Amino acid sequence: MYYIPGLNTVTFSMQPMNGIQWGITFAFMIFVFLVMEAEKAVRRMLKASGQDTDDREAWIFDQIDSLESRLKHLELNAQPLLPPNAEGSLRGVTVHR
């Protein structure tokens, strides 16, 4: 990040963070760290008891169209670029009907 005199204070109205803002920042940092460590501990405990914790099975968010199905959809719904009785050239491809 660069400091340009006048630009930060006048244009963007930026000021240094005060103690309360730093405290909020560190509190959320510690909170996220503790939540992630708790999740890892729960996963380790579940895995030790024989539960499946690897997230490899398909779920609702994993139902994303593959590229092949999208291309197939485009091929099935393709509309002609030229009217049925048109003859001519389109980017180097000659169309005869």
Buried (B, 14 or more C-beta within 10 A) or exposed (E): EEEEEEEBEEEEEEEEEEEEEEEEEEEEEEEEEEEEEEEEEEBEEEEEEEEEEEEEEEEEEEEEEEEEEEEEEEEEEEEEEEEEEEEEEEEEEEEEE
